[in-house]
């Protein structure tokens, strides 16, 4: 089993060490990447990076938060090796279990009490200043205003057909997985992670009738920046990629690659919504 941790969180080292001990006590071998080994100093087979690790293990245990899961997912996308997230952070929609439940979670893994879920990624291509950037995102691709708090204009086409010109703080293009991230905060719908759709959600639109759009998974979205000032910013899974000027275009489509997440028996997406978003019913 492979173990990857968030090297920016010292507390993660203790969780990685605990996971390694539990795996070894079950008579199984432990593998990790160079950065995680430096953090936790565990005895394990060490590989150069997460993709190489994933090619040599049957499961990657990811210790951290959703940010760590997003990073590892982008790195190993397209490989069949599943991921199981162990949350040591805050909300954690992608992480399946908390660090306090690690022992019980591994017992369920050993006994085969789990299932796999396929998660799609977005592929984005940006044309800026004669240069081309291409990358993937498990949650979302976001085009927003930069440091200047002013409205930007974004012209959107879907499959070559004009949709509208959004004026506001920006636009979130998200996968079903990302519907509970920035898109939700911007007023988008919650989408089941197994749904085959892409979601467009405007951020603080100037026209109040602009609402989130649900598109088929094979839709091709093109966004052109119309505003000269301020410069727009392109980000993927929360990481800034590049600035965008008037005339620059971003093309977004579903990636051919996906990732596999492990879900333990007894857990469900609806349970996560109830517990993490504090959904409650009412009684009379």
N, C-alpha and C positions, 0 to 999 in steps of 0.2 A: 504494500500500500504506500502511496506517495503522500507526503505532507508538505504543504506550502503555507507560509505565514506572512503577515504584514510586518515587514522589517522596520517600519516607521513607528510601530507601537511596541515598546519594551515589554509590556504585559503579555504580548502575544507569544513571547519566548517561553513563558511558563506553560501556556496552553499547548504549544507544540511539543514541549518536553513531556507533558502529561499524556498527550496522544501517543507519542512514541513508546512510552512505557507500557501503556495499555495494549498497543499493537504487539509489542515484543512479548508481553506476558501471555498473550494468546497464541504464542508460537508462530507468529507471522513476521515477515521481514519488513523493514522500514526503509523508504527511500525519500530523498528530498533534493532540493536545488541548492546551489552554492550559497545564495543570499540567506535562505532560511537556516542552513547549517551554521553559518556565522552568527546568526541571531541566537539560536537555541543551544548550539554545541552538542547536538545529539549524535549518537552513534548510528550511522545509517549509510546506505549506498548514496553517493552524491552525484547528481547530474548537473550539467552546466546551467540549465534554465528549465522553466515550466514545460515548454513543448517537448524537450528531450525527456524530461521526467515522465510526462504523460504517455509517451510512446513505450515506456518500459514498466508500467504498473497497470493494475486493473481498476484502480480507484484513486482519485486525487482528493484528499481531505484538505479543504481550504480554511485556514484559521484567520479570522479577521472580521471584516464587515462587508457590506455590499460593495464597497469600493474595491476591496481585494478580489471579491468574486468577479466583478466586471473586468478587472485587469486580467485575471487568469483565464476567464472565458474568452476574451479577445485573443489571447496568446495561443490557446489550444483549440480554438474553433476549427472544426473539420475533422478532428480526431475522435475516435469512438469512445475514448476513456471518459467515464462519467465523473462528475464533481459532487462532493457533499460539503456544504458550508457549515462551519462552526462559528457562531456569532460571539464576538467579544466586544461588540460596539453597541450602537443604539438600536434603531428601529429594525433593520435587517429583514427585508422581504426575501432576499435571495438565499440567505443563510438558513438552513433547515433546522438546526438545533443550537441551543445555547451551550456555552462552555461548561456550565454546571451539569448538563445532561450528557456529557461526552461518553461516559462509561456505558450508560444505558443505550445510547445511540449505536455504539460499536457492537454491543451485544445483539442488537437487532440486525445489524449488517451481517455479523457472523452467522446468524440463524436464517438469513435470507428473507427477512421481513421488510422488504422494500420494493419500490418500483422505479422506473425511469421515466423522465419527462423530457421531450425534445423542445428546445428553445431556439427561436429564430434570431438572426442578427440582421442589422441593416448594413448596407454597403453604400458609402458616400464618396462622390468624386467632386472635388472643387477645382474650378478654373480661376486662378487669381494671378494677375500680373504676368500672364504668359506661362505660369507654372501650374503644374497639375499635382493635386494631393488626393490620395485615395486611402480610405481606412474603413474600419468596421466599428459597430457599436451594438452592444447587447440591449442597452436601455433606450438611448435616444441620440438623435442628431439635432442640435439646437443652433439657430441663427438668431442672434440678439444684438442689442446695442452694446457698445463697449463701455468705456469709463464715463462717457457723456450721457447723462440721463435725459435723452431726447428720443422722440419717436423715429422709427425707421420704416421705410416702405419696401415691401417684399412682394414681388409678382410671382404667382404660383400657377403652374400648369400640372395637370395629371394626365398621363398618357397623351401629351401633346395638346390637350384641351384646356383653355383658360379657366381657372377657378375664380380667382379674385386677386385684387391687390390688397394685402393686409397692411394696415398701418397700426403700429403699436410698439411694444417693447421687443417683439420678436415672434418666433415660431418654433414649436417643438414638433419634431417628426419622431414618433416613438413606435417601438415594437409592443406587443401585448405585455411582455415582461416589464417594459418601461412605463406602462400606463399608471403604475403606482408610484412613480418617481416625480420628475418635474412636471409631466403632463397633468398629473392629478392636482398638484399645487396650483397649476394654471387654470384649473377648472375643467379638465378633461374627464372622460368617463373611465371607470375601472373596467378593464378588459381581462377576461380569463386568459392566463398565459399560454394556453394551448390553442387559442383562437387564431385563425389564419387571416390576420388583418394588419393594416398599418394605420396609425392614428395621427392626424394633424390637429394640433391645438395651438391657437394664437395666444400669445402672452400679453395680457392687458390690452386687448384691441380697442382702438379709438372708436370703431363702429360696434356698438353693443350687440348688434344682431349677428356678428361673427361668432360662430360656435365651433366646437370640436367636430372634426369630420372623421368618419370611419371608412377606410378604403380597402378594397380587396388586396390580398397579400402580394399579388403580382403587379400591382400598380407601379408606375414609374413617375416619380415626383421630381419636378424641376423648379428651383427657386432662383429668381434673379433679384439682385440687390439694386434698387432704384435710387436710394438716398446717397447723396454725395457726402454730407456730414450729418451725424457722426459716422465713423467707420463702423461696420458691423463686425461681429465676431462669430466665428464658426467653432463649435465644440462638439466633441463626441464622448458620450458617457461622462460629461462633466469636465473633461480635459480640453483646454483651449488648443485649437489646431492652428488657426491663422486668422488674420484680419481680412475683411472683404470690403472692396470698394464698389462704387456704382458701376454696373455692367457685369460684375462677377456673377458666375452661376454655380449652383450646387445641385448635383443630380443624386437622388437617393432611390434606392431599390432594395429589395430583399436580397440578402447574401445567399450564395449557394451553400455556404457552410452553416452549421448549427452547433450547439453544444448540448450535452446530455446532463441533466441534473438528477441526482438520486433523491427520492422522497421516501422517508421511512413510514412504515405501516402506522396508521392512526392519525396521520397529519393530512391536512387538506388546505387548499387555497382559501376557502371560506373561513376556516378556523383562523388562518393568518389574518384575514381581514377583521374578524371579530376581536382578536386579541391585540393586534398592532394598531388598528384604527379606532379601537374602543367602541365598536358598534354594539349598541344595546337596544333591547326592546323596551316596551313600556307595559306597566301593569295598572289595572284600574282598582 
